[in-house]
Structure formats: C-alpha cells, structure tokens
Amino acid sequence: MVCNCGGIFNVIRIEEYPKDLKKENLPLYNRVCDVQCLNCGAIRYSQPYDFGARINPVKSLYKE
C-alpha cells in the first residue's frame, strides 16, 4: 500500500487468530492489521491483512 505522501506502509500489528477458532477454519478467517508509513509516520488501522477488501472491518486488536 502507498501513502498519500508517496511512502510505503509497513505492517506494525497483525490481529491474532481467535483461540476458539478450529484449525481447519484458519484459512477462512480474514485478519486485519495496522500499518504505518515509513516516510511520514501516518498510521492506518484495521487494514485487510489476509485478503484485500474494499471495506475494512474494524476490530479491536487489543486483548481485553
């Protein structure tokens, strides 16, 4: 992904798979990630990680 400033986004956090997810369902679960521009430092949250999508689901990546 390319930032508005022309820099490249770097993945800084990836959502973990839910602990109750069965092993055979791992490929079907679409995780999200947070990315940061290497040029200007801009951060974008909840970006698609496993598969690209036009609409990004917003998920909490922090453990509660």
Number of C-alpha atoms within 10 A of each C-alpha: 11 11 17 10 10 12 16 17 20 15 16 13 15 17 16 12 13 10 7 6 10 9 9 7 8 12 9 9 12 15 21 24 20 19 22 19 21 16 12 14 14 14 15 15 18 20 23 19 18 14 11 11 11 7 9 13 14 12 13 11 16 7 5 4
